[in-house]
């Protein structure tokens, strides 16, 4: 979509909402020549390495007390 700078100035906030909803760019023109582009914001922040599984694991039973099973290990 292309829009003249004067019209963009008058409808800026409405156009920002439209770009956010449609995720389509708007090119702003002056005297028919492109001068700016309004694009939707993309959050490119990396998710944290530590704690990203928080709340996804559940424990069942006693996980602290020893079990009555012998383990064989090579020495």
PARO-149242 format. One record per atom (N, C-alpha, C): residue number from 1; residue in one letter; x, y, z. Coordinates in nm, 2 decimals. Atoms other than C-alpha are relative to their C-alpha. Example, Ala and Ser with C-alpha at 12.3 -4.5 7.8 and 13.67 -1.06 7.14 Angstrom:
BEGIN
+-----+------+--------+--------+--------+
| pos | code |     xx |     yy |     zz |
+-----+------+--------+--------+--------+
|   1 |    A |   0.09 |  -0.12 |   0.00 |
|   1 |    A |   1.23 |  -0.45 |   0.78 |
|   1 |    A |   0.09 |   0.12 |   0.00 |
|   2 |    S |  -0.09 |  -0.11 |   0.00 |
|   2 |    S |   1.37 |  -0.11 |   0.71 |
|   2 |    S |  -0.08 |   0.11 |   0.08 |
+-----+------+--------+--------+--------+
END
This chain:
BEGIN
+-----+------+--------+--------+--------+
| pos | code |     xx |     yy |     zz |
+-----+------+--------+--------+--------+
|   1 |    X |   0.09 |  -0.12 |   0.00 |
|   1 |    X |   0.00 |   0.00 |   0.00 |
|   1 |    X |   0.09 |   0.12 |   0.00 |
|   2 |    X |  -0.08 |  -0.13 |   0.00 |
|   2 |    X |   0.13 |   0.35 |  -0.08 |
|   2 |    X |  -0.10 |   0.11 |   0.05 |
|   3 |    X |   0.08 |  -0.11 |  -0.05 |
|   3 |    X |   0.01 |   0.67 |   0.08 |
|   3 |    X |   0.08 |   0.13 |   0.00 |
|   4 |    X |  -0.07 |  -0.13 |   0.00 |
|   4 |    X |   0.10 |   1.04 |   0.04 |
|   4 |    X |   0.04 |   0.04 |   0.14 |
|   5 |    X |  -0.05 |  -0.04 |  -0.13 |
|   5 |    X |   0.29 |   1.20 |   0.32 |
|   5 |    X |  -0.10 |   0.08 |   0.08 |
|   6 |    X |   0.10 |  -0.08 |  -0.06 |
|   6 |    X |   0.02 |   1.45 |   0.39 |
|   6 |    X |  -0.12 |  -0.08 |   0.06 |
|   7 |    X |   0.11 |   0.09 |  -0.05 |
|   7 |    X |  -0.25 |   1.18 |   0.42 |
|   7 |    X |   0.06 |  -0.08 |   0.12 |
|   8 |    X |  -0.06 |   0.08 |  -0.10 |
|   8 |    X |  -0.01 |   0.97 |   0.63 |
|   8 |    X |   0.00 |   0.08 |   0.13 |
|   9 |    X |  -0.01 |  -0.09 |  -0.12 |
|   9 |    X |   0.04 |   1.27 |   0.87 |
|   9 |    X |  -0.14 |   0.01 |   0.07 |
|  10 |    X |   0.14 |  -0.02 |  -0.05 |
|  10 |    X |  -0.34 |   1.31 |   0.91 |
|  10 |    X |  -0.05 |  -0.13 |   0.06 |
|  11 |    X |   0.05 |   0.12 |  -0.05 |
|  11 |    X |  -0.40 |   0.94 |   0.97 |
|  11 |    X |   0.10 |  -0.10 |   0.06 |
|  12 |    X |  -0.11 |   0.08 |  -0.05 |
|  12 |    X |  -0.08 |   0.82 |   1.13 |
|  12 |    X |  -0.04 |  -0.11 |   0.10 |
|  13 |    X |   0.04 |   0.10 |  -0.10 |
|  13 |    X |  -0.23 |   0.65 |   1.44 |
|  13 |    X |  -0.09 |  -0.11 |  -0.05 |
|  14 |    X |   0.09 |   0.10 |   0.06 |
|  14 |    X |  -0.50 |   0.47 |   1.24 |
|  14 |    X |   0.08 |  -0.09 |  -0.09 |
|  15 |    X |  -0.09 |   0.08 |   0.09 |
|  15 |    X |  -0.24 |   0.35 |   0.99 |
|  15 |    X |   0.09 |  -0.09 |   0.08 |
|  16 |    X |  -0.08 |   0.09 |  -0.09 |
|  16 |    X |  -0.02 |   0.22 |   1.27 |
|  16 |    X |  -0.08 |  -0.12 |   0.05 |
|  17 |    X |   0.08 |   0.11 |  -0.04 |
|  17 |    X |  -0.30 |   0.01 |   1.40 |
|  17 |    X |  -0.03 |  -0.09 |  -0.11 |
|  18 |    X |   0.03 |   0.08 |   0.12 |
|  18 |    X |  -0.38 |  -0.11 |   1.05 |
|  18 |    X |   0.12 |  -0.09 |  -0.03 |
|  19 |    X |  -0.12 |   0.07 |   0.03 |
|  19 |    X |  -0.02 |  -0.22 |   0.99 |
|  19 |    X |   0.02 |  -0.11 |   0.11 |
|  20 |    X |  -0.01 |   0.10 |  -0.11 |
|  20 |    X |  -0.02 |  -0.40 |   1.33 |
|  20 |    X |  -0.10 |  -0.11 |  -0.02 |
|  21 |    X |   0.10 |   0.10 |   0.01 |
|  21 |    X |  -0.34 |  -0.59 |   1.25 |
|  21 |    X |   0.03 |  -0.08 |  -0.13 |
|  22 |    X |  -0.01 |   0.07 |   0.13 |
|  22 |    X |  -0.27 |  -0.68 |   0.88 |
|  22 |    X |   0.14 |  -0.05 |  -0.03 |
|  23 |    X |  -0.14 |   0.04 |   0.02 |
|  23 |    X |   0.11 |  -0.72 |   0.91 |
|  23 |    X |   0.05 |   0.04 |  -0.14 |
|  24 |    X |  -0.04 |  -0.04 |   0.13 |
|  24 |    X |   0.14 |  -0.54 |   0.57 |
|  24 |    X |   0.07 |   0.14 |   0.01 |
|  25 |    X |  -0.08 |  -0.13 |   0.00 |
|  25 |    X |   0.39 |  -0.26 |   0.50 |
|  25 |    X |  -0.08 |   0.11 |  -0.07 |
|  26 |    X |   0.06 |  -0.11 |   0.07 |
|  26 |    X |   0.28 |   0.09 |   0.40 |
|  26 |    X |   0.12 |   0.09 |  -0.04 |
|  27 |    X |  -0.11 |  -0.08 |   0.05 |
|  27 |    X |   0.51 |   0.30 |   0.18 |
|  27 |    X |  -0.05 |   0.15 |   0.00 |
|  28 |    X |   0.04 |  -0.14 |   0.00 |
|  28 |    X |   0.49 |   0.68 |   0.24 |
|  28 |    X |   0.08 |   0.07 |  -0.11 |
|  29 |    X |  -0.06 |  -0.06 |   0.12 |
|  29 |    X |   0.55 |   0.89 |  -0.07 |
|  29 |    X |  -0.01 |   0.15 |   0.02 |
|  30 |    X |  -0.01 |  -0.15 |   0.01 |
|  30 |    X |   0.64 |   1.26 |  -0.13 |
|  30 |    X |   0.01 |   0.03 |  -0.15 |
|  31 |    X |   0.00 |  -0.03 |   0.15 |
|  31 |    X |   0.56 |   1.39 |  -0.48 |
|  31 |    X |   0.01 |  -0.12 |  -0.08 |
|  32 |    X |   0.00 |   0.13 |   0.08 |
|  32 |    X |   0.50 |   1.03 |  -0.59 |
|  32 |    X |   0.12 |  -0.08 |   0.02 |
|  33 |    X |  -0.13 |   0.08 |  -0.02 |
|  33 |    X |   0.85 |   0.91 |  -0.48 |
|  33 |    X |   0.00 |  -0.06 |   0.14 |
|  34 |    X |  -0.01 |   0.06 |  -0.13 |
|  34 |    X |   0.89 |   0.67 |  -0.19 |
|  34 |    X |   0.10 |   0.06 |   0.09 |
|  35 |    X |  -0.09 |  -0.07 |  -0.10 |
|  35 |    X |   1.05 |   0.83 |   0.12 |
|  35 |    X |   0.01 |  -0.08 |   0.13 |
|  36 |    X |   0.00 |   0.07 |  -0.13 |
|  36 |    X |   0.96 |   0.60 |   0.41 |
|  36 |    X |  -0.09 |  -0.13 |  -0.01 |
|  37 |    X |   0.08 |   0.12 |   0.00 |
|  37 |    X |   0.82 |   0.26 |   0.49 |
|  37 |    X |  -0.04 |  -0.03 |   0.15 |
|  38 |    X |   0.05 |   0.03 |  -0.13 |
|  38 |    X |   0.60 |   0.17 |   0.79 |
|  38 |    X |  -0.02 |  -0.15 |   0.00 |
|  39 |    X |   0.01 |   0.15 |  -0.01 |
|  39 |    X |   0.64 |  -0.20 |   0.88 |
|  39 |    X |  -0.04 |  -0.05 |   0.14 |
|  40 |    X |   0.04 |   0.05 |  -0.13 |
|  40 |    X |   0.50 |  -0.42 |   1.15 |
|  40 |    X |   0.12 |  -0.04 |   0.09 |
|  41 |    X |  -0.11 |   0.03 |  -0.09 |
|  41 |    X |   0.72 |  -0.47 |   1.46 |
|  41 |    X |   0.01 |  -0.15 |   0.01 |
|  42 |    X |  -0.02 |   0.15 |  -0.02 |
|  42 |    X |   0.87 |  -0.82 |   1.49 |
|  42 |    X |   0.10 |  -0.01 |   0.12 |
|  43 |    X |  -0.08 |   0.02 |  -0.12 |
|  43 |    X |   1.00 |  -0.92 |   1.83 |
|  43 |    X |   0.10 |  -0.11 |  -0.02 |
|  44 |    X |  -0.10 |   0.10 |   0.03 |
|  44 |    X |   1.33 |  -1.10 |   1.76 |
|  44 |    X |   0.09 |  -0.04 |   0.12 |
|  45 |    X |  -0.08 |   0.03 |  -0.11 |
|  45 |    X |   1.45 |  -1.14 |   2.11 |
|  45 |    X |   0.00 |  -0.15 |   0.02 |
|  46 |    X |  -0.02 |   0.14 |  -0.02 |
|  46 |    X |   1.59 |  -1.48 |   2.18 |
|  46 |    X |  -0.06 |  -0.04 |   0.14 |
|  47 |    X |   0.05 |   0.05 |  -0.13 |
|  47 |    X |   1.42 |  -1.68 |   2.45 |
|  47 |    X |   0.11 |  -0.04 |   0.09 |
|  48 |    X |  -0.11 |   0.03 |  -0.10 |
|  48 |    X |   1.62 |  -1.73 |   2.77 |
|  48 |    X |   0.03 |  -0.15 |   0.00 |
|  49 |    X |  -0.04 |   0.14 |   0.00 |
|  49 |    X |   1.82 |  -2.05 |   2.79 |
|  49 |    X |  -0.04 |  -0.06 |   0.14 |
|  50 |    X |   0.03 |   0.05 |  -0.14 |
|  50 |    X |   1.78 |  -2.09 |   3.17 |
|  50 |    X |  -0.14 |   0.03 |   0.04 |
|  51 |    X |   0.13 |  -0.03 |  -0.05 |
|  51 |    X |   1.43 |  -2.13 |   3.30 |
|  51 |    X |  -0.11 |  -0.01 |  -0.11 |
|  52 |    X |   0.10 |   0.00 |   0.10 |
|  52 |    X |   1.25 |  -2.18 |   2.96 |
|  52 |    X |  -0.10 |  -0.12 |   0.02 |
|  53 |    X |   0.09 |   0.11 |  -0.02 |
|  53 |    X |   1.10 |  -2.51 |   3.08 |
|  53 |    X |  -0.08 |   0.01 |   0.13 |
|  54 |    X |   0.07 |  -0.02 |  -0.13 |
|  54 |    X |   0.97 |  -2.37 |   3.41 |
|  54 |    X |  -0.15 |  -0.02 |  -0.01 |
|  55 |    X |   0.14 |   0.03 |   0.00 |
|  55 |    X |   0.63 |  -2.50 |   3.49 |
|  55 |    X |  -0.05 |  -0.11 |  -0.09 |
|  56 |    X |   0.04 |   0.10 |   0.10 |
|  56 |    X |   0.64 |  -2.78 |   3.23 |
|  56 |    X |   0.02 |  -0.14 |   0.06 |
|  57 |    X |  -0.04 |   0.13 |  -0.06 |
|  57 |    X |   0.77 |  -3.06 |   3.46 |
|  57 |    X |  -0.08 |  -0.02 |   0.13 |
|  58 |    X |   0.06 |   0.03 |  -0.13 |
|  58 |    X |   0.58 |  -3.23 |   3.74 |
|  58 |    X |   0.06 |  -0.12 |   0.06 |
|  59 |    X |  -0.05 |   0.12 |  -0.07 |
|  59 |    X |   0.70 |  -3.47 |   4.01 |
|  59 |    X |  -0.11 |  -0.08 |   0.05 |
|  60 |    X |   0.10 |   0.09 |  -0.05 |
|  60 |    X |   0.52 |  -3.77 |   4.12 |
|  60 |    X |   0.07 |  -0.09 |   0.10 |
|  61 |    X |  -0.06 |   0.08 |  -0.11 |
|  61 |    X |   0.59 |  -3.95 |   4.45 |
|  61 |    X |   0.12 |   0.06 |   0.06 |
|  62 |    X |  -0.12 |  -0.04 |  -0.07 |
|  62 |    X |   0.90 |  -3.93 |   4.66 |
|  62 |    X |   0.12 |  -0.01 |  -0.08 |
|  63 |    X |  -0.12 |   0.00 |   0.09 |
|  63 |    X |   1.21 |  -3.83 |   4.46 |
|  63 |    X |   0.12 |   0.02 |   0.08 |
|  64 |    X |  -0.12 |  -0.02 |  -0.08 |
|  64 |    X |   1.44 |  -3.79 |   4.75 |
|  64 |    X |   0.05 |  -0.12 |   0.07 |
|  65 |    X |  -0.03 |   0.12 |  -0.07 |
|  65 |    X |   1.43 |  -4.11 |   4.95 |
|  65 |    X |   0.07 |  -0.11 |  -0.09 |
|  66 |    X |  -0.07 |   0.11 |   0.09 |
|  66 |    X |   1.67 |  -4.40 |   4.83 |
|  66 |    X |  -0.10 |  -0.11 |  -0.03 |
|  67 |    X |   0.08 |   0.12 |   0.05 |
|  67 |    X |   1.52 |  -4.69 |   4.64 |
|  67 |    X |   0.06 |  -0.13 |   0.04 |
|  68 |    X |  -0.05 |   0.13 |  -0.04 |
|  68 |    X |   1.56 |  -5.05 |   4.73 |
|  68 |    X |   0.05 |  -0.09 |  -0.12 |
|  69 |    X |  -0.05 |   0.07 |   0.12 |
|  69 |    X |   1.74 |  -5.15 |   4.41 |
|  69 |    X |   0.15 |   0.01 |  -0.01 |
|  70 |    X |  -0.15 |   0.00 |   0.02 |
|  70 |    X |   2.10 |  -5.25 |   4.36 |
|  70 |    X |   0.04 |   0.04 |  -0.14 |
|  71 |    X |  -0.05 |  -0.04 |   0.13 |
|  71 |    X |   2.29 |  -5.09 |   4.08 |
|  71 |    X |   0.13 |  -0.07 |  -0.02 |
|  72 |    X |  -0.13 |   0.06 |   0.04 |
|  72 |    X |   2.57 |  -5.26 |   3.90 |
|  72 |    X |   0.08 |   0.10 |  -0.08 |
|  73 |    X |  -0.09 |  -0.09 |   0.07 |
|  73 |    X |   2.86 |  -5.04 |   3.80 |
|  73 |    X |   0.13 |  -0.06 |  -0.02 |
|  74 |    X |  -0.13 |   0.05 |   0.02 |
|  74 |    X |   3.18 |  -5.13 |   3.64 |
|  74 |    X |   0.10 |   0.09 |   0.06 |
|  75 |    X |  -0.10 |  -0.09 |  -0.06 |
|  75 |    X |   3.48 |  -5.01 |   3.83 |
|  75 |    X |   0.13 |   0.01 |  -0.08 |
+-----+------+--------+--------+--------+
END
